Amino acid sequence: MAYKDQATMIKYNNEFSKKAYDHIHLTVPKGQKEAIQAAAQARGESVNAFIYQAILDAMAETKSPDA
């Protein structure tokens, strides 16, 4: 999709994101952001994918067998 200017592209991406995704704000202690970024990069993942997979793994561990 071609855009006339960058502002139009950003607006479109933001609107799409609001419709397609839920957002969670994450706060970590100083210095941990860089450690998380390095761990994600070492696995060839984005930070978002790395954190999301960690959440899914934790949820799977705590899921009851009859759920």
N, C-alpha and C positions, 0 to 999 in steps of 0.2 A: 504494500500500500504506500503510495507516494503522498508526501505531505508538503504543503507550501512552506511551512516553517516549523522550527523545532517546538515552539509553544503548542501548536496544534497537535503534534505527535505526543507530547507529554500529557496533554489534556485527554486525548483518546486513551492512552495507556492507563492513566489514573482511573478513568471511568470504567474501563474494562476490568481493572483489578478490583474495584469496589463491587462490581457485579459478580465476579467469578470466584473471589477468595474471601475468606475470613482473615483478619489480621490480628496478630498477638504481639504486643510490645514486650520485649525481653530486656531486662536490666541485669547486668553482670558486674562483679567487682572489677575495679580498675586493673588493667593488665590481662584480664581473661579474654577480652575480645580478640586480641592478637593471638592468644593460644588457641582459641576456637577456630579462627581463620586458618592458622597453620595446620591444625588437625584436619580440617575439611579439605584443604588444598592437598595434603598428603594422601588423602583418599580419592582425589580427583573429583570432589564434589563442591557445590556451592555451600556457603554457610547455611542457607535456608534448608537445603536438602540434607545436610549433615545433622542439623538440629531436629528436623522433622523425623528423620530415621531414628534418632536417639529416643524421641518421644514414642514412636511406634513400638520400638523394642521394649521400652519400659512398660508400656501399656500391655503388651503381649505377655510379659513376665507376671504381671499382676492380675491377669484375666483368670477368672475362676473356671475350672474344667467344665462346669455345666452351664456356662454363659453362652 
